[in-house]
């Protein structure tokens, strides 16, 4: 009712419209700037990773997470950096966080499975390997992990491990 009263006066109505448009454009600019900031930080982190400047990369990725906390990719990339910094326990947590945000994040699941397999946490590793192969039954990396699990895990089934690796080589002969 009050807005109707103000809009009878063209100058006041135009001012109100201008203020509203300014507010909405500011809100959309902030959202766009947050995305640009995230992209800039992730690009910077990638450059630091190429230069093997792990602490600098870690700082950039953490800032990217602060600007976009739901980014599975950022948690995955931070886990990768922490592996290089020998902080395996925290990296495992971050791989899991990435998977919480994106259960289909193949690289996070693959790297987590490999770490769990190396740590002889066979049940957890097998669970992740199974999910990878459900996503893509022809996943070469997941198949190699499964072969390793079968040959070296609690079942110690060398024949099955060898058979899986043979299948991998048939599908991808250059993967010696």
C-alpha positions in Angstrom: 0.0 0.0 0.0 2.8 2.4 0.9 4.7 1.5 -2.3 1.6 2.2 -4.4 1.3 5.6 -2.7 5.0 6.4 -3.6 4.7 5.2 -7.1 2.0 7.9 -7.8 4.9 10.3 -7.7 7.0 9.6 -10.8 10.3 10.9 -9.4 10.0 8.9 -6.3 9.0 5.8 -8.2 12.0 6.2 -10.6 14.3 6.6 -7.6 12.9 3.5 -5.9 13.3 1.5 -9.1 16.9 2.8 -9.5 17.8 1.8 -5.9 16.3 -1.7 -6.4 18.2 -2.3 -9.7 21.4 -1.1 -8.1 20.9 -3.5 -5.2 20.3 -6.5 -7.4 23.2 -5.7 -9.7 25.5 -5.4 -6.7 24.3 -8.8 -5.4 25.0 -10.5 -8.8 28.4 -8.8 -9.1 29.4 -10.2 -5.8 28.5 -13.7 -6.9 30.4 -13.3 -10.1 33.4 -11.9 -8.3 33.4 -14.8 -5.9 33.5 -17.2 -8.9 36.2 -15.2 -10.5 38.2 -15.1 -7.3 37.9 -18.9 -7.0 39.1 -19.4 -10.6 42.0 -17.0 -10.1 43.1 -18.7 -6.9 42.8 -22.2 -8.4 44.8 -21.1 -11.5 47.5 -19.6 -9.2 47.6 -22.8 -7.2 48.0 -24.8 -10.4 51.0 -22.7 -11.4 52.5 -23.2 -7.9 52.0 -26.9 -8.2 53.8 -27.0 -11.6 56.7 -25.2 -9.9 56.5 -27.6 -6.9 55.9 -24.8 -4.5 53.6 -26.9 -2.3 53.0 -24.4 0.6 52.1 -21.6 -1.8 49.7 -23.9 -3.6 48.2 -25.0 -0.3 47.6 -21.4 0.7 46.0 -20.6 -2.7 43.7 -23.6 -2.7 42.6 -23.0 0.9 41.7 -19.4 0.0 39.7 -20.8 -3.0 37.9 -23.1 -0.6 37.1 -20.1 1.6 35.5 -18.4 -1.4 33.7 -21.5 -2.6 33.4 -24.0 0.2 31.3 -26.6 -1.7 34.0 -27.2 -4.4 34.9 -30.9 -4.4 37.6 -30.1 -6.9 39.3 -27.7 -4.5 39.3 -30.3 -1.7 40.7 -32.9 -4.0 43.5 -30.5 -5.2 44.3 -29.6 -1.6 44.6 -33.3 -0.7 47.0 -33.7 -3.6 49.2 -30.9 -2.3 49.1 -32.3 1.2 50.3 -35.7 -0.1 53.3 -33.8 -1.5 53.8 -32.2 2.0 53.6 -35.7 3.6 50.4 -34.9 5.5 48.6 -38.1 4.5 46.1 -38.2 7.4 44.8 -34.7 6.5 44.8 -35.6 2.8 42.6 -38.6 3.5 40.1 -36.3 5.3 40.1 -33.9 2.3 39.6 -36.7 -0.2 36.6 -37.8 1.8 35.3 -34.2 2.0 35.6 -34.0 -1.8 33.5 -37.2 -2.1 30.9 -35.8 0.3 30.4 -32.8 -2.1 30.7 -34.9 -5.2 30.4 -38.7 -4.7 31.2 -39.2 -8.4 34.6 -37.4 -8.2 36.6 -40.2 -9.8 40.1 -38.9 -9.1 39.4 -38.3 -5.4 37.9 -41.8 -5.0 40.8 -43.4 -7.0 43.6 -41.7 -5.0 41.8 -42.4 -1.7 41.5 -46.1 -2.6 45.2 -46.2 -3.5 46.2 -44.7 -0.1 43.9 -47.0 1.8 45.3 -50.0 -0.1 48.8 -49.0 0.7 47.9 -48.5 4.3 46.4 -52.1 4.3 42.9 -50.8 5.0 41.6 -53.4 2.7 37.8 -53.1 3.4 37.7 -49.4 2.9 39.9 -49.6 -0.2 37.7 -52.3 -1.6 34.6 -50.3 -1.0 36.0 -47.4 -3.0 37.4 -49.6 -5.8 33.9 -51.2 -6.1 32.3 -47.8 -6.4 34.8 -46.8 -9.1 34.1 -50.0 -11.1 30.3 -49.5 -10.7 30.8 -46.0 -12.3 33.0 -47.4 -15.1 33.6 -51.1 -15.3 36.4 -50.5 -17.8 38.3 -48.0 -15.5 41.9 -49.0 -16.0 43.2 -47.4 -12.8 40.5 -48.9 -10.7 41.1 -52.3 -12.3 44.8 -52.1 -11.5 43.9 -51.3 -7.9 41.5 -54.2 -7.8 44.3 -56.5 -9.1 46.6 -55.3 -6.4 43.9 -55.8 -3.7 43.2 -59.3 -4.9 46.9 -60.3 -5.1 48.1 -58.6 -2.0 45.0 -58.1 0.2 43.6 -60.5 2.7 42.5 -63.1 0.1 46.0 -63.3 -1.5 44.5 -64.5 -4.7 47.4 -64.1 -7.1 45.7 -65.9 -10.0 42.7 -63.5 -9.9 45.1 -60.5 -9.6 47.1 -61.7 -12.6 43.8 -62.3 -14.5 42.6 -58.8 -13.9 46.0 -57.4 -15.0 45.9 -59.5 -18.1 42.5 -58.0 -19.0 43.9 -54.5 -18.4 46.8 -55.3 -20.8 44.4 -56.6 -23.4 42.3 -53.4 -23.3 45.4 -51.2 -23.1 48.5 -52.9 -24.3 50.7 -49.8 -23.9 50.0 -49.9 -20.1 52.9 -52.1 -19.2 
